[in-house]
Amino acid sequence: MRACTQLAILKHDQNAGRPQAQTKDSSLKQKFVCPKGTGGWVAKPKYDDKSYQFVDVLTALVALKRGDTEVPPPSSQTSR
């Protein structure tokens, strides 16, 4: 439980300040949602994709802590 909470905190901290996504013509992207309480449609900002770079750092730190001589290469995926 503690490890899951700590990973959730790292994920939140890594992705907290993401900018709003833009279209090719530089206008800001929106998404439309229909909250159950209001019953009407609402426009909300759509943000850039999440980053999971902290996973690569954690993997490298665990490998070094275990005494592995080779650290696994960073994954090519930035979002999962």
C-alpha positions in Angstrom: 0.0 0.0 0.0 2.8 2.4 0.9 4.7 1.7 -2.4 1.6 2.2 -4.5 1.0 5.6 -2.7 4.5 6.7 -3.3 4.4 5.7 -7.0 1.1 7.7 -7.3 2.8 10.7 -5.8 5.7 10.5 -8.2 3.4 10.1 -11.1 1.4 13.1 -10.0 4.5 15.3 -9.4 5.9 14.3 -12.9 2.7 15.3 -14.7 1.3 18.2 -12.6 2.3 21.1 -14.8 1.5 19.8 -18.2 0.7 22.4 -20.8 -2.6 22.4 -22.7 -2.4 20.5 -26.0 -2.5 22.5 -29.2 -3.7 21.7 -32.7 -1.5 22.1 -35.8 -2.7 25.7 -36.2 -1.7 26.5 -32.6 -5.2 26.7 -31.2 -5.8 25.1 -27.8 -7.5 21.7 -27.7 -10.7 21.2 -25.7 -12.7 18.1 -24.7 -16.4 18.1 -24.1 -17.8 16.2 -21.1 -21.3 15.8 -19.7 -21.1 15.8 -15.9 -23.9 13.7 -14.3 -24.9 16.4 -11.8 -25.5 19.2 -14.3 -26.8 17.3 -17.3 -25.3 19.8 -19.7 -22.1 19.7 -21.8 -19.0 21.5 -20.5 -15.8 22.3 -22.4 -12.6 21.4 -20.5 -9.0 21.8 -21.5 -7.2 18.8 -23.0 -3.6 18.5 -21.8 -0.4 17.0 -23.4 0.3 13.3 -22.9 1.5 12.1 -19.6 5.2 11.4 -19.0 6.5 8.3 -17.3 10.2 9.1 -17.3 10.4 8.6 -13.5 9.9 4.8 -14.1 13.2 4.7 -16.0 15.0 6.6 -13.2 13.5 4.2 -10.6 14.5 1.1 -12.6 18.1 2.4 -12.9 18.3 3.2 -9.2 17.0 -0.3 -8.2 19.5 -2.0 -10.6 22.4 0.0 -9.1 21.2 -0.7 -5.5 21.0 -4.5 -6.3 24.6 -4.3 -7.5 23.8 -5.0 -11.2 26.7 -4.0 -13.4 24.5 -3.1 -16.3 21.6 -0.6 -16.0 18.7 -1.3 -18.3 18.3 1.2 -21.1 15.5 3.8 -20.8 12.3 2.7 -22.4 11.5 4.3 -25.7 7.9 5.0 -24.6 7.1 8.4 -23.0 3.5 7.6 -22.4 1.7 4.4 -21.4 
